[in-house]
């Protein structure tokens, strides 16, 4: 389970973890909010979300859920997400 691995990694002194949901990656269907939030809560580490981030609403929800950062690719290339707007939202503007 991802949370078990996150806890083991935290024991090594890591402060951040990159979580990529490969089932969501490149699908433009939104990230796995449930798993991201669970990993952050259980491990108390900064979590970087990867896979499925598609809209400004995704960025807002990730921020509200306590996600530290997000990796966005296909959504920017396809024009579904404006990078400048995403940065503003992530910074709380």
N, C-alpha and C positions, 0 to 999 in steps of 0.2 A: 504494500500500500504506500502511496506517495507520502502520507503523513509520517509513517514509520521511518522512511528514508530521510525525510526532512529533520526529524528528531536526532537521528544518528549523525547527520551532517552538522547539526548545531553543536553536538558534543565535541566536534573537532575544532570549534571556534569560528565557524562560518557565521556571517551576519546576514547574508543575502542568498536567495535561491532563485534560480530561473526555472519556472514551471512551464513546459510546453505540452499542451494537450495535442498529441499528434492526430487524434480523430477530428479535431477542430481546425488544425493548421491548414490555411489556404482555402477553407470552405466558405468563408464570409458568412458564417451563421452565428457569430457571437462566441465569446470565450466560455470556458467551463467555470462559471462564477462560483458554483458550490464548492468545487475542489480548491480553487484559489483561496477562497475565504477560509476554508477548513485548514489548509496548510498554514496560512498566516496566523490563525488563532491558536492552533496547536503548537506550532514551532516558535512563535513570537519572533520570527525572522522577517526581514524585508523580502517580499515576494515580487518577482518580476513576471508579469503575465505574458505568455506567448501562445499564439494559436487562436484564430477566430475573431480577433478584435476587428470590428468592422465599422462601427458608427460612433458618433459623438456620445450617444446614450451609453454605449459600452464603456467609453472612457469615464463618463460620469459615475456609472455604477461601480467600476473598478476602484475609482478614487473613494467613493462612499464606503466601499467594503474594506478599505485599508490597504489596497494593493499599492506597492511602492512605485512601480513603473510598468510600462507595457511596451512590447515590441509589436510594431505594426508594419506590414509589408504590402500584401496584395490589395488591401483596402485603399491604400494611397495610390498605388499604381493604376487601379481600376477607376479611380475618381470617386469612390464611395465615401472617402474620409478626407477632409481637408487638413493637412498637416499643421498649418498655422493655427487653425481653430482648436485642434486637438491639444496642441501645446498650451494654448491659453486656458483651456478647461483643466488640463492637468496641473497647471500652476495655480489654479483657483481664481483666475481672472473672469 
